Amino acid sequence: MRANTKSNHPLQSFEWGQFRQKSGVKVIREKNYQITIHAIPHTSFNIGYFPKGEMPNKETVSELRRIGKENSCVFIQLEPNTITSLTRKSEIIKLGLAPAAHPLFTKYTFILDLTKSEEDLLKNMHSKTRYNIRVATKHGIEIIEDNSNEAFEQYLKLTKETTQRQGFFAHTENYHRLMWETLRQAQGKLSRDRLTAHLFLAKYKDEVLAAWILFVFKDTLYYPYGASSSKYRETMASNLMMWEVIKFGKKLGLKNFDMWGALGPNPDEKDSWYGFHKFKQGYGAQIVEFIGSYDLVINKPLYQLYKIADKLRWIFLRLAK
């Protein structure tokens, strides 16, 4: 039976659950939410993940504890799609949830109000951002939506180049292929109640300089995946790309543009993500802080062992990088 959960976030959509099932992850759908079950390598135990659902209550926690025990989960990580407040933090601690040992989803994001006029949106941008948009326009950068297989191959190529250049960890090629296969916007009328993915390209002299995958769900546009070339950086192609996708969201009548992540109100300029944070900030979006990530511990002894093993794993990965 097809039904979306109450949450308005893509990661709680029916379509996202379909994608995760295709990737070999167990998906459990309840009336108001869905969670995924992930195997801990070389063991018979699992981890549950409940991303971007509603604020949990006692009934939800009780259900999750049951699901966790039935599925041999060491713990279930919850990352509610809930704006932070002292009251809400107090409520979630009273439910017996502990701050997550290793958060997966960013605590902050930039959200842009798409109901404003184009004139007001431009006015609220940083002057350097407006300048860069004009530079890209003068260079003749072309921004197009292209949901073809050929365009997706260009996206994969640029994603590989970007991760190697910037030295960060990314999802596998198979992950991206299954995601695109499941969510891509096909021909026909767009339904906001169905999660859809849209591929945009920035082209210059017949060469693709940037490729972004955007999500449309309910009343919001999302920017989860992006890649760029190191060539022709002086053309400021990504600046024009951002402006064109903002106008794309407005054309669809969407209310918000969630840029899928930010460093927070006082970012560290030495952080590897600072440049990306500053790029998004230039468009005048508001920083929003969510309540954060919490673990519902099912097996306490194994949870302590898992935290130690996870710390060692990340130390090894950073040293290897």
Stockholm file with secondary structure:
# STOCKHOLM 1.0

chainA/1-321         MRANTKSNHPLQSFEWGQFRQKSGVKVIREKNYQITIHAIPHTSFNIGYFPKGEMPNKETVSELRRIGKENSCVFIQLEPNTITSLTRKSEIIKLGLAPAAHPLFTKYTFILDLTKSEEDLLKNMHSKTRYNIRVATKHGIEIIEDNSNEAFEQYLKLTKETTQRQGFFAHTENYHRLMWETLRQAQGKLSRDRLTAHLFLAKYKDEVLAAWILFVFKDTLYYPYGASSSKYRETMASNLMMWEVIKFGKKLGLKNFDMWGALGPNPDEKDSWYGFHKFKQGYGAQIVEFIGSYDLVINKPLYQLYKIADKLRWIFLRLAK
#=GR chainA/1-321 SS CCCCCSCCSGGGSHHHHHHHHHTTCEEEECSSCEEEEEECTTSSCEEEEEESCCCCCHHHHHHHHHHHHHTTEEEEEEECSCBCCHHHHHHHHHTTCEECSSCCSCSEEEEEETTSCHHHHHHHSCHHHHHHHHHHHHTTCEEEECCSHHHHHHHHHHHHHHHHHHTCCCCCHHHHHHHHHHHBCCSSCCCTTSCEEEEEEEEETTEEEEEEEEEEETTEEEEEEEEECSTTGGGCHHHHHHHHHHHHHHHTTCSEEECSCBCCSSCCTTSTTHHHHHHHHTTTCEEEEBCCCEEEESCHHHHHHHHHHHHHHHHHHHHHC
#=GC SS_cons         CCCCCSCCSGGGSHHHHHHHHHTTCEEEECSSCEEEEEECTTSSCEEEEEESCCCCCHHHHHHHHHHHHHTTEEEEEEECSCBCCHHHHHHHHHTTCEECSSCCSCSEEEEEETTSCHHHHHHHSCHHHHHHHHHHHHTTCEEEECCSHHHHHHHHHHHHHHHHHHTCCCCCHHHHHHHHHHHBCCSSCCCTTSCEEEEEEEEETTEEEEEEEEEEETTEEEEEEEEECSTTGGGCHHHHHHHHHHHHHHHTTCSEEECSCBCCSSCCTTSTTHHHHHHHHTTTCEEEEBCCCEEEESCHHHHHHHHHHHHHHHHHHHHHC
//
